[in-house]
Amino acid sequence: MSSIKRTILFAHLHDISVPHHLGPAIASVTAATTGALVIVLISQLFRTVESTSNRAKQWDHIQRLLTYVYVKATKAAQDLGKVLLDISVVLKDPSESFPNNFGNNMNMCFRIQGDPPVPHLPDSIEIIPQVFVVPDRTIEPHRQHFVDVTPSCDTSPSSYPVVALGGTFDHLHAGHKILLSMAAWIASAKVIVGVTDDELLKNKSNKNVLESMTVRMERTRSFLQLFRPDLEYEIVPLRDVYGPTGWDPNVQALVVSMETLPGATAIDNKRSAESLPPLRTFVIDVISSESEKLDHEDMEMLKQTKLSSTFIREWIVKNAV
């Protein structure tokens, strides 16, 4: 398969279990792509209106799904030396239309052989070459409808109007995108993202290739609008550990990684001191190298995949990109 700069892959899912049968297709499309790849996973289980009642309860399932797809594509790219390949994963309800600008500047569309047609495709996708890729027929995709079981004593909200998170978001990579996606997944109205101010990054390694705060904020907003265009996004400079969570009474939930979990404790203490309501904290843990939420084979693949801005900056400097 020849190299194509910008590609898009559509795949239908029957449930939200880890789609191992798509592994070879994801790897082959990644290998054919040189600039940017968007993977669109299509399922009625992603329906926004119906799923707001159980989005938070599906947290583990969705982050497992996203992690598998991102790690599969990222590892395939890294194995071929394409560390800067821009990979994005989108969850799509088949009943909803695509945004008008969706798929602009794409060069080729890939679909899974045997999948039904993709509904509501914009003209920008319809007019580019279409190629079918074969999934792993030895691994049968699940056919049952996903049913989430939640203890009757669980009275926590199922989605949150305003969700906050923070980070450096330098050279936006799969780990960042999983974090941002999960925040957008549980939000019903707005996501607030604090992006670390340049002044706080003076001691970062290879800071000469660190992206400016303006670039980091723009790329963060662009990805979120691709992932869920129906939400409002407030992208703000982060000059301390708290950001808006230290004073905004309208924030209900906080999304953190295992590495930034101590910051959640500091935020809780700050809000308590300011007589603000406590936040529900969600932790992205499947992108750590010691997670128990992935199968052994997937865990081994994750351990071999470098999801860090530090690694990307080192690679840029080493390769004089």
PAPAFI-441265 format. One record per atom (N, C-alpha, C): z, x, y; residue in three letters. Coordinates in steps of 0.02 Angstrom, whole numbers, padded with zeros to 5 digits, always signed. Atoms other than C-alpha are relative to their C-alpha. Layout:
BEGIN
ZXYala ...
//
This chain:
BEGIN
+00000+00043-00060met +00000+00000+00000met +00000+00044+00062met +00006-00042-00059ser -00052+00075+00167ser +00057-00013+00049ser -00054+00007-00048ser +00068+00100+00313ser -00018-00048+00056ser +00009+00049-00053ile +00088-00041+00439ile +00058+00007+00048ile -00052-00012-00049lys +00185-00026+00600lys +00054-00054+00001lys -00049+00055-00007arg +00267-00198+00615arg -00015-00054-00052arg +00011+00049+00053thr +00290-00316+00467thr +00055-00052-00001thr -00049+00053+00010ile +00379-00477+00422ile -00004-00024-00072ile -00004+00023+00070leu +00436-00534+00249leu +00037-00066-00002leu -00032+00065+00009phe +00473-00716+00208phe +00020-00008-00073phe -00022+00012+00069ala +00576-00761+00054ala +00044-00062-00002ala -00040+00060+00008his +00644-00929-00002his +00058+00013-00048his -00059-00006+00043leu +00820-00936-00076leu +00021-00069-00024leu -00024+00063+00028his +00885-01071-00192his +00076-00008+00009his -00071+00002-00017asp +01066-01025-00156asp +00016+00063+00039asp -00017-00058-00041ile +01162-00892-00061ile +00035+00054-00040ile -00024-00056+00040ser +01206-00778-00205ser -00043+00062+00016ser +00036-00062-00014val +01149-00596-00197val -00069-00003-00034val +00067+00008+00027pro +00958-00600-00220pro -00029+00063-00032pro +00023-00062+00032his +00935-00455-00341his -00073-00003-00018his +00071+00006+00020his +00765-00524-00393his -00047+00020+00056his +00041-00019-00057leu +00702-00483-00217leu +00001+00075+00013leu -00008-00072-00013gly +00753-00300-00227gly -00065+00039+00001gly +00063-00039-00001pro +00583-00227-00277pro -00046-00020+00057pro +00044+00023-00055ala +00491-00335-00148ala +00024+00029+00067ala -00029-00027-00062ile +00610-00280-00009ile -00016+00074+00006ile +00012-00072+00000ala +00590-00098-00058ala -00073+00016+00013ala +00071-00015-00009ser +00400-00105-00067ser -00025-00016+00070ser +00020+00016-00069val +00380-00192+00102val +00030+00051+00048val -00031-00053-00042thr +00502-00067+00179thr -00041+00063-00003thr +00040-00061+00009ala +00398+00075+00107ala -00066-00004+00039ala +00065+00008-00033ala +00241+00002+00187ala +00007-00003+00076ala -00012+00012-00071thr +00321-00018+00360thr +00021+00065+00034thr -00016-00061-00036thr +00330+00121+00489thr +00042-00011+00063thr -00034+00011-00064gly +00405+00038+00645gly +00057-00050-00004gly -00051+00053+00000ala +00496-00127+00624ala -00015-00050-00055ala +00005+00050+00054leu +00529-00248+00480leu +00049-00056+00013leu -00043+00059-00005val +00597-00425+00497val -00003-00036-00067val -00004+00036+00063ile +00656-00506+00335ile +00029-00069+00014ile -00022+00068-00014val +00669-00696+00349val +00018-00033-00067val -00023+00034+00060leu +00774-00779+00213leu +00005-00075+00016leu +00007+00071-00015ile +00738-00966+00205ile +00039-00042-00051ile -00037+00045+00044ser +00858-01096+00135ser +00028-00058+00041ser -00030+00057-00034gln +00916-01271+00179gln +00076+00009+00007gln -00072-00013-00006leu +01092-01202+00155leu +00018+00035+00066leu -00012-00030-00065phe +01071-01115+00323phe -00006-00051+00056phe +00009+00052-00050arg +01051-01281+00412arg +00059-00001+00048arg -00053-00007-00050thr +01149-01266+00574thr +00044-00061+00006thr -00038+00061-00012val +01201-01447+00598val +00046-00015-00059val -00040+00017+00058glu +01260-01474+00420glu +00050+00054-00019glu -00042-00054+00025ser +01335-01303+00390ser +00057+00020+00048ser -00056-00017-00044thr +01450-01296+00541thr +00067-00021-00031thr -00061+00023+00032ser +01576-01388+00432ser +00028+00050-00051ser -00026-00047+00049asn +01589-01243+00310asn -00022+00073+00011asn +00025-00068-00012arg +01519-01087+00394arg +00054+00053-00010arg -00053-00049+00009ala +01686-00996+00402ala +00019+00007-00073ala -00019-00001+00071lys +01721-01043+00221lys -00052+00037-00042lys +00052-00036+00036gln +01556-00962+00169gln -00004+00074+00021gln -00001-00068-00028trp +01603-00798+00254trp -00018+00053-00052trp +00010-00052+00051asp +01612-00692+00096asp -00071-00003-00029asp +00066+00008+00031his +01451-00763+00023his -00055+00025+00046his +00052-00019-00048ile +01349-00736+00181ile +00000+00075+00013ile -00001-00072-00013gln +01409-00559+00214gln -00022+00039-00062gln +00026-00032+00061arg +01374-00513+00032arg -00076-00002-00002arg +00073+00009-00002leu +01198-00583+00049leu -00033+00047+00050leu +00028-00042-00052leu +01163-00494+00213leu +00006+00075-00018leu -00011-00070+00016thr +01239-00331+00152thr -00049+00024-00053thr +00046-00021+00052tyr +01132-00326-00005tyr -00070+00012+00029tyr +00068-00005-00026val +00969-00356+00089val -00005+00059+00048val +00003-00056-00048tyr +01010-00234+00230tyr +00005+00067-00036tyr -00010-00064+00034val +01070-00097+00113val -00061+00017-00042val +00060-00012+00040lys +00919-00118-00003lys -00056+00027+00044lys +00054-00022-00045ala +00798-00101+00143ala +00017+00067+00033ala -00019-00062-00034thr +00896+00037+00232thr -00004+00060-00047thr +00004-00056+00047lys +00912+00144+00076lys -00072+00018-00015lys +00071-00013+00013ala +00726+00124+00040ala -00031+00039+00058ala +00026-00035-00059ala +00688+00180+00218ala +00027+00071+00004ala -00029-00067-00003gln +00809+00327+00214gln -00028+00046-00053gln +00028-00041+00054asp +00741+00387+00047asp -00068+00027+00018asp +00067-00021-00022leu +00570+00400+00131leu +00002+00037+00067leu -00006-00036-00063gly +00639+00488+00285gly -00012-00043+00062gly +00012+00046-00057lys +00616+00333+00396lys +00066-00026+00026lys -00068+00017-00022val +00791+00336+00468val -00001-00048+00060val +00002+00041-00061leu +00737+00252+00631leu -00038-00066-00009leu +00033+00064+00012leu +00647+00106+00548leu +00047-00057+00021leu -00040+00056-00026asp +00708-00052+00637asp -00004-00058-00049asp -00002+00053+00051ile +00762-00177+00504ile +00045-00056+00024ile -00039+00059-00020ser +00822-00354+00546ser -00006-00053-00054ser -00001+00055+00048val +00872-00497+00431val +00019-00064+00036val -00010+00064-00033val +00861-00678+00489val +00011-00054-00053val -00012+00056+00045leu +00932-00833+00402leu -00031-00062+00031leu +00041+00054-00030lys +00814-00981+00427lys +00006-00065-00038lys +00002+00067+00027asp +00831-01167+00398asp -00073-00024+00001asp +00072+00017+00001pro +00658-01229+00341pro -00018-00061+00043pro +00015+00060-00040ser +00674-01390+00444ser -00005+00017+00075ser +00001-00019-00070glu +00690-01294+00608glu -00062+00040+00018glu +00059-00037-00023ser +00544-01228+00709ser +00020+00071+00020ser -00011-00068-00023phe +00527-01044+00750phe -00007+00001+00077phe +00011-00008-00073pro +00545-00990+00933pro -00072+00017+00015pro +00070-00010-00019asn +00380-00980+01027asn -00023+00072-00006asn +00019-00071+00001asn +00384-00790+01035asn +00014+00034-00067asn -00018-00030+00064phe +00437-00765+00854phe -00062+00030-00033phe +00055-00033+00036gly +00327-00641+00764gly -00053+00031+00045gly +00049-00032-00045asn +00236-00579+00919asn -00005+00074-00017asn +00014-00071+00012asn +00156-00408+00892asn +00009+00022-00072asn -00002-00018+00070met +00176-00415+00703met -00071+00016-00024met +00065-00021+00026asn +00036-00330+00605asn -00017-00029-00069asn +00012+00027+00067met +00059-00403+00431met +00058-00043-00022met -00050+00046+00026cys +00151-00546+00346cys +00002+00006-00076cys -00009-00003+00073phe +00222-00527+00170phe +00037-00063-00022phe -00035+00057+00030arg +00274-00673+00061arg +00012+00014-00074arg -00017-00009+00070ile +00351-00686-00111ile -00046-00043-00043ile +00045+00036+00044gln +00229-00734-00247gln +00039-00056-00037gln -00032+00057+00032gly +00273-00907-00314gly +00043-00041+00047gly -00040+00038-00049asp +00369-00961-00158asp -00043-00056+00030asp +00036+00052-00036pro +00322-01124-00070pro -00023+00024+00068pro +00022-00021-00067pro +00232-01115+00098pro +00058+00002+00049pro -00051-00005-00053val +00335-01067+00250val -00016-00053+00052val +00015+00053-00049pro +00349-01222+00362pro +00007+00024+00072pro -00005-00011-00072his +00324-01219+00550his -00016+00071+00021his +00017-00068-00020leu +00247-01046+00555leu -00036+00000+00068leu +00035-00004-00064pro +00196-00999+00733pro -00070+00030-00009pro +00069-00024+00005asp +00012-00959+00765asp -00003+00076-00004asp +00000-00073-00001ser +00057-00776+00796ser +00008+00029-00070ser -00008-00022+00069ile +00104-00763+00611ile -00059-00022-00043ile +00055+00029+00039glu -00034-00875+00542glu -00063+00043+00004glu +00064-00035-00010ile -00172-00764+00613ile -00001+00072-00026ile -00001-00069+00024ile -00114-00597+00542ile -00010+00001-00076ile +00011-00004+00072pro -00154-00536+00365pro +00062-00020-00040pro -00054+00023+00043gln -00048-00616+00228gln -00005+00035-00067gln -00001-00035+00063val +00003-00517+00074val +00057-00026-00043val -00052+00025+00045phe +00099-00581-00078phe +00028+00058-00041phe -00033-00052+00039val +00227-00468-00162val +00037-00034-00058val -00028+00029+00061val +00299-00494-00336val +00074+00016-00006val -00072-00013+00010pro +00487-00516-00363pro +00011+00025-00071pro -00018-00024+00067asp +00577-00447-00516asp +00007-00060-00046asp -00001+00059+00044arg +00535-00577-00648arg +00053+00005-00055arg -00051-00006+00052thr +00667-00507-00766thr +00068-00024+00025thr -00063+00026-00028ile +00803-00568-00647ile -00014-00069+00028ile +00013+00068-00021glu +00802-00755-00629glu +00043-00018+00061glu -00040+00024-00056pro +00854-00820-00457pro +00038-00063-00020pro -00041+00059+00015his +00991-00951-00464his -00036-00063+00025his +00032+00062-00019arg +00931-01130-00457arg +00049-00054+00020arg -00048+00052-00016gln +01093-01223-00432gln +00014-00003+00075gln -00018+00008-00070his +01143-01294-00264his +00069+00030+00011his -00064-00033-00014phe +01283-01192-00188phe +00053-00050+00021phe -00056+00042-00018val +01449-01281-00181val +00059+00044+00015val -00057-00042-00021asp +01592-01202-00086asp +00064-00037-00015asp -00063+00031+00018val +01765-01235-00153val +00055+00031+00043val -00052-00023-00045thr +01907-01223-00028thr +00065-00035-00017thr -00064+00033+00014pro +02091-01255-00064pro +00014-00056+00049pro -00013+00058-00043ser +02146-01424+00004ser +00051+00016+00054ser -00051-00017-00049cys +02288-01338+00097cys -00028+00041+00058cys +00031-00040-00053asp +02165-01237+00203asp -00018-00044+00059asp +00011+00042-00059thr +02173-01315+00375thr -00033+00039+00057thr +00031-00040-00053ser +02086-01175+00471ser -00067-00030+00019ser +00064+00027-00022pro +01933-01221+00575pro -00057+00027-00043pro +00057-00020+00040ser +01764-01212+00489ser -00052+00038+00040ser +00040-00040-00045ser +01674-01141+00640ser +00038+00005+00066ser -00037-00014-00061tyr +01727-01077+00810tyr -00048-00002+00059tyr +00045+00004-00058pro +01650-01122+00979pro -00016+00068+00031pro +00010-00065-00033val +01676-00947+01053val +00029+00055-00045val -00018-00057+00044val +01680-00788+00947val -00012+00064+00038val +00006-00064-00035ala +01707-00612+01013ala -00002+00059-00049ala -00001-00063+00037leu +01674-00436+00948leu -00018+00056+00048leu +00016-00057-00044gly +01651-00262+01017gly -00022+00060-00041gly +00022-00061+00034gly +01576-00094+00977gly -00044+00043+00046gly +00044-00044-00037thr +01469+00051+01035thr -00073-00023-00005thr +00068+00026+00013phe +01308-00017+00957phe -00054+00050+00021phe +00050-00052-00014asp +01217+00148+00977asp -00050+00003-00056asp +00054+00000+00050his +01048+00155+00887his +00014-00055-00052his -00019+00060+00038leu +01078-00020+00820leu -00026+00004-00072leu +00019-00009+00071his +01080-00009+00630his +00027-00058-00042his -00018+00055+00044ala +01116-00117+00478ala +00073-00019+00005ala -00071+00016-00005gly +01305-00103+00492gly +00015-00042+00062gly -00008+00038-00061his +01299-00163+00673his -00027-00071-00008his +00033+00065+00004lys +01180-00304+00630lys +00036-00048-00046lys -00041+00043+00043ile +01290-00369+00489ile +00059-00026+00041ile -00056+00019-00043leu +01437-00371+00611leu -00020-00054+00050leu +00024+00048-00050leu +01337-00462+00746leu -00021-00065-00033leu +00024+00060+00034ser +01259-00582+00621ser +00058-00044-00023ser -00056+00039+00024met +01426-00634+00549met +00037-00034+00057met -00031+00032-00058ala +01497-00667+00722ala -00042-00061+00021ala +00044+00056-00018ala +01345-00776+00761ala +00002-00055-00053ala -00002+00049+00054trp +01359-00860+00591trp +00057-00051+00009trp -00058+00045-00004ile +01534-00932+00624ile +00007-00032+00069ile -00005+00028-00067ala +01505-00972+00809ala -00041-00065+00004ala +00037+00062-00010ser +01451-01146+00863ser -00027-00007+00071ser +00023+00006-00069ala +01423-01115+01049ala -00017+00067+00032ala +00007-00061-00040lys +01444-00938+01113lys +00028+00061-00037lys -00025-00064+00026val +01464-00756+01059val +00008+00048+00059val -00012-00050-00052ile +01543-00628+01176ile +00001+00068-00034ile +00003-00067+00028val +01499-00447+01138val +00019+00051+00053val -00018-00056-00044gly +01588-00301+01220gly -00034+00063-00025gly +00036-00061+00017val +01480-00145+01222val +00034+00058+00037val -00040-00054-00028thr +01576+00017+01249thr -00035+00035+00058thr +00027-00031-00060asp +01549+00089+01423asp -00014+00075-00012asp +00019-00071+00007asp +01465+00260+01438asp +00058+00047+00013asp -00056-00043-00020glu +01622+00332+01518glu +00048+00014-00059glu -00046-00008+00057leu +01719+00307+01355leu -00031+00039-00058leu +00036-00032+00056leu +01589+00398+01249leu -00015+00074+00013leu +00014-00070-00018lys +01595+00571+01328lys +00012+00049-00056lys -00018-00046+00054asn +01669+00649+01171asn -00039-00014-00065asn +00040+00015+00059lys +01542+00575+01049lys -00042+00061-00019lys +00043-00054+00023ser +01447+00700+00943ser -00072-00014+00019ser +00070+00006-00019asn +01268+00733+00997asn -00011-00054+00054asn +00002+00052-00052lys +01298+00630+01153lys -00065+00003+00041lys +00063-00005-00036asn +01134+00693+01226asn -00054-00048-00026asn +00047+00049+00027val +01041+00573+01111val +00032-00069-00007val -00033+00065-00001leu +01165+00431+01133leu -00038-00046+00048leu +00036+00047-00043glu +01077+00277+01203glu +00045-00022+00059glu -00037+00023-00058ser +01129+00218+01377ser +00030-00068-00014ser -00030+00065+00010met +01240+00066+01392met -00050-00056+00012met +00052+00050-00014thr +01093-00031+01466thr -00044-00012-00061thr +00042+00006+00060val +00985+00005+01314val +00039-00033-00056val -00040+00027+00054arg +01127-00034+01194arg +00013-00075+00010arg -00012+00071-00014met +01163-00200+01279met -00064-00041-00010met +00064+00036+00007glu +00979-00250+01284glu -00019-00008-00074glu +00018+00004+00071arg +00952-00211+01100arg +00047-00047-00037arg -00049+00046+00031thr +01111-00305+01052thr -00020-00072+00014thr +00020+00068-00019arg +01056-00460+01148arg -00065-00020-00036arg +00064+00015+00031ser +00880-00451+01079ser +00008-00018-00074ser -00011+00015+00071phe +00941-00446+00899phe +00035-00068-00008phe -00037+00063+00007leu +01064-00590+00922leu -00045-00060+00014leu +00045+00054-00016gln +00930-00698+01002gln -00051-00011-00055gln +00043+00007+00058leu +00819-00662+00853leu +00037-00035-00057leu -00038+00027+00057phe +00957-00705+00729phe +00018-00073+00009phe -00018+00070-00014arg +01019-00866+00812arg -00016-00016+00073arg +00020+00013-00069pro +00923-00919+00967pro +00034-00061+00031pro -00031+00061-00026asp +01025-01080+00984asp +00068+00013+00034asp -00066-00015-00029leu +01185-00991+01042leu -00006+00033+00069leu -00005-00036-00064glu +01238-00925+01212glu +00031+00069-00015glu -00026-00067+00010tyr +01267-00737+01219tyr +00022+00031+00065tyr -00027-00035-00059glu +01377-00646+01344glu +00013+00073-00021glu -00005-00071+00018ile +01354-00457+01330ile +00030+00036+00060ile -00037-00028-00056val +01480-00363+01436val +00020+00073-00014val -00025-00068+00010pro +01533-00181+01465pro +00073-00002-00025pro -00068-00004+00027leu +01690-00134+01367leu +00032+00064+00025leu -00032-00058-00030arg +01805-00020+01464arg +00071+00012-00026arg -00064-00009+00035asp +01963-00042+01358asp -00005-00036-00067asp +00003+00029+00067val +02008-00105+01185val -00005-00076+00001val -00005+00072-00002tyr +02029-00284+01244tyr -00064-00036+00021tyr +00057+00037-00027gly +01878-00334+01346gly +00022-00071+00018gly -00017+00070-00017pro +01871-00523+01377pro +00054-00031-00044pro -00052+00029+00043thr +01987-00555+01230thr +00070+00009+00029thr -00065-00012-00030gly +02129-00488+01337gly +00019-00052+00053gly -00016+00049-00053trp +02115-00629+01465trp -00033-00069-00009trp +00038+00062+00006asp +01994-00765+01408asp +00034-00049-00049asp -00034+00048+00044pro +02087-00918+01339pro -00048-00039-00044pro +00049+00040+00037asn +01925-00993+01272asn -00025+00032-00065asn +00021-00034+00062val +01897-00863+01135val +00045-00024-00057val -00040+00024+00057gln +01951-00929+00965gln +00001+00049-00059gln +00004-00044+00058ala +01896-00795+00842ala -00025+00069+00019ala +00017-00070-00011leu +01874-00607+00832leu -00030+00028-00064leu +00031-00031+00058val +01758-00513+00714val +00005+00076+00007val -00009-00073-00001val +01800-00332+00671val -00022+00030-00066val +00012-00036+00063ser +01756-00200+00542ser +00066+00028-00024ser -00061-00031+00025met +01884-00114+00432met +00022+00057+00045met -00016-00057-00043glu +01874+00036+00549glu +00033-00022+00066glu -00026+00022-00064thr +01915-00067+00704thr +00056-00052-00007thr -00053+00049+00011leu +02048-00178+00624leu +00063+00014+00041leu -00059-00012-00042pro +02191-00089+00718pro -00008-00028+00071pro +00012+00029-00066gly +02109-00147+00880gly +00016-00074+00003gly -00016+00072+00003ala +02131-00327+00823ala +00075-00011+00009ala -00073+00005-00009thr +02319-00298+00813thr +00020+00009+00073thr -00014-00012-00071ala +02321-00228+00990ala -00019-00061+00042ala +00023+00060-00036ile +02223-00381+01050ile +00050-00057-00010ile -00049+00052+00014asp +02346-00498+00964asp +00063+00009+00043asp -00060-00014-00040asn +02492-00413+01051asn -00012-00014+00074asn +00017+00012-00069lys +02404-00419+01219lys -00003-00074+00016lys +00005+00072-00012arg +02364-00604+01204arg +00068-00034-00004arg -00068+00028+00005ser +02542-00642+01151ser +00039+00014+00064ser -00034-00018-00062ala +02608-00550+01303ala -00025-00041+00060ala +00030+00040-00054glu +02489-00650+01414glu +00005-00075-00013glu -00008+00071+00019ser +02539-00815+01330ser -00067-00034-00014ser +00065+00027+00020leu +02361-00839+01266leu +00003-00019-00074leu +00000+00019+00071pro +02325-00927+01101pro -00024+00056-00045pro +00021-00054+00045pro +02309-00811+00951pro -00072-00011-00025pro +00068+00003+00025leu +02137-00770+00879leu +00000+00002-00076leu +00012-00007+00072arg +02077-00796+00701arg -00043+00063-00008arg +00036-00062+00010thr +02023-00623+00644thr -00039+00000-00065thr +00043-00006+00059phe +01876-00602+00525phe -00018+00074-00008phe +00013-00070+00013val +01850-00433+00443val -00063+00009-00042val +00059-00019+00039ile +01682-00364+00387ile +00022+00056-00046ile -00024-00052+00044asp +01732-00269+00232asp -00051+00022-00052asp +00046-00020+00053val +01582-00265+00117val -00044+00059+00019val +00039-00059-00017ile +01500-00125+00217ile +00042+00064-00003ile -00039-00060+00013ser +01644-00007+00178ser -00019+00026-00069ser +00021-00030+00064ser +01618+00113+00033ser +00050-00014-00056ser -00049+00015+00051glu +01768+00045-00061glu +00010-00075-00010glu -00006+00072+00006ser +01735-00141-00058ser +00000-00022-00073ser +00000+00029+00067glu +01772-00245-00212glu -00041-00064-00001glu +00036+00063-00004lys +01660-00386-00154lys -00074+00006-00021lys +00069-00009+00025leu +01496-00310-00217leu +00001+00020-00073leu +00007-00023+00069asp +01437-00284-00395asp -00002+00076-00001asp -00003-00073+00006his +01454-00106-00460his -00065+00033+00020his +00065-00029-00016glu +01267-00071-00447glu -00014-00002+00075glu +00010+00006-00072asp +01261-00135-00267asp +00046+00047+00037asp -00049-00044-00032met +01417-00035-00225met -00025+00072-00001met +00027-00068+00005glu +01336+00125-00287glu -00056+00010+00050glu +00055-00005-00048met +01183+00089-00180met +00027+00006+00071met -00030-00002-00066leu +01294+00060-00029leu +00029+00069+00015leu -00030-00066-00009lys +01385+00225-00055lys -00052+00054+00016lys +00053-00049-00013gln +01218+00317-00050gln -00036-00013+00066gln +00035+00018-00061thr +01164+00231+00110thr +00044+00014+00060thr -00040-00021-00057lys +01221+00302+00276lys -00009-00051+00057lys +00002+00051-00053leu +01262+00161+00398leu +00044+00022+00057leu -00040-00022-00057ser +01323+00253+00551ser -00044+00029+00055ser +00036-00028-00057ser +01263+00298+00725ser +00006+00076+00002ser -00010-00073+00002thr +01336+00472+00701thr -00053+00033-00044thr +00052-00027+00045phe +01219+00502+00553phe -00068-00003+00033phe +00066+00008-00032ile +01070+00435+00653ile -00009+00052+00055ile +00006-00050-00054arg +01107+00548+00803arg -00009+00070-00030arg +00008-00066+00033glu +01127+00699+00687glu -00071+00008-00026glu +00068-00003+00027trp +00961+00656+00606trp -00051+00011+00056trp +00046-00007-00057ile +00874+00641+00776ile +00000+00072+00025ile -00005-00068-00025val +00939+00810+00833val -00030+00049-00050val +00025-00046+00052lys +00899+00895+00668lys -00076-00003-00005lys +00072+00008+00007asn +00722+00825+00665asn -00037+00002+00067asn +00030-00007-00067ala +00693+00848+00853ala -00045-00060+00017ala +00038+00061-00013val +00637+00666+00869val +00003-00017+00074val 
//
